[in-house]
């Protein structure tokens, strides 16, 4: 009998504590809404997600505090993490109906979310509050039906980085805005040194024992912004047509571009995929001062400075017919489709603050991670940077283009990589590689767009 | 021997009385307490294991991108798998990895356990040395492995070159990548299996060895005739655990074959793409959660068949008393 009573006591204690917990969470979840409907001046709680590292997280929190000071009726709670983990978590959050109301999207991921119906069209908001011409990258998030899926948060643009010390050592003139790819190769030959100190032009140069490379150009998936993709573009080729639903890889222009790359790798003046693997990190050759040049984005300056390199930048060289291209990634603020009207309004206030407040733009730019989206501030910030020819970044905006990012960007990029691997490692002809890559990329596109 | 079987017999009669037939259907107080006390585990099982498994089975028959509700597509994901060359490559790689890893790790763990079951000076130190990799994270292990297998700076190549051989590209070589991964996995995993074997060895009665010695048995005979049969239960456990864990290996391959750099690990030309990696890539990178779930269920079926076969075969060689 006693046992029975103690059992019921224990059980009811368990039940009531369970009820208590659910009651608590219910209460918590409700604090936002009823109050908001009561009075507009009362607080709206907004959930924001962004990817970060410790310095960017610190700066973002500072800016959020300033914003909330100006907008006491908006309270922004944040969720953050390193890039890969952040997006993995985001996917599961959206799946579980628990997405942030607003988040910072990597530029290449905007369409992955938008074309799967997870984002709000911000066209009307932008037209109302932002003057398009004042910003970089406003067209980057434009959908085929005129929708605009995001507002630029920061701009990345690809340029040619070069190590001045290696150029000086080889006695080669620094690259400038008029350089062509042939000049890049010529300089790379002179800067590449083998174990016995011979350069790439020497007939007895040993391409299997290179200690310093002339030019790092990536054939791996990172080459979409730092290798094969911008190269193909300047040669007049590309991956997708303007609809972004058709592969156009199997062209003479692409063939010419990739053959130019493979030739450099075969001759040992560019590190091939296997050489890069031996450095642990493919960015290491340039960062450790054993590669003369590398295509990289604006943010790369930070690590290069930390590594103590003596470097500068030039625009990405023009192709054989003089065509110019600079890969650009427009990281953007996006609003979840599930955000209600009030939360959308509050989220928009934050986006508007980010885009229009010059001080906020300057603060973010002080990290050196991205080019400010507001042209006026970008010019101010970049012209004040005298450590390198920073104007190159602004000039490159003239011929900036997207990475053909669409709903299946990550997947077609991998398909390209898989199909082209044998061609880059010299086991197959470039022709064969491009044919295979074209089919593989088209299959990925059809898998999504022709469902 | 006689004494031993007699003891086993006694244990059997003492500890396992014939269960009385129970007629009452309702649980008594003790039964209810039992249910209540195991309820945290039961709730975990139902919510986090049973429910999610059934959900993933359902998802495997749908087209599900995680952002929109799943759409029923019947067996489409399973038939896609048949036509997916990467699935077959991943399956082949997984089997190759397992077939290399399991026997080597088990044999080495047994040898180490026998060696470290002796009365040696500094015994604990040796045991700890073998157990440290087990508790280290894969990222740390990957760095250590890189100091060995880095084609440019690693000492494996320094060794080859000093012997007058050509340096190898190790993890960047399609033929070598899996053997190198297996070598590292053996190093990381052998300590754990060694501890299991050590526990098994502690249960082997010392008087059996004494008796065998009196009968004139040598060390090898003792090992094969006494140790191996008497720890066969442990060996079986080690085999099952190793097989399952090597089928599921993900972290190692993700970390060691460039996953951190561009998020699409798998080694040169997918030479180290294993099923778990393929599943992860399809589900979390390419939004094909339906297909990824189908791969998960096929992986489960393969593991089930393997384990079932091992269970059937154990009757021939595993002795529990």
Interface residues (C-beta under 8 A of the other chain):
Chain A: X3 X4 X7 X10 X11 X14 X84 X88 X91 X92 X94 X95 X112 X113 X116 X117 X118 X220 X221 X222 X273 X274 X277 X278 X279 X280 X281 X282 X408 X410 X411 X414 X417 X418 X421 X422 X425 X451
Chain B: X29 X30 X32 X33 X36 X63 X65 X66 X67 X68 X86 X146 X150 X151 X152 X153 X169 X171 X172 X173 X258 X260 X261 X262 X263 X264 X268 X269 X270 X281 X284 X285 X286 X287 X289
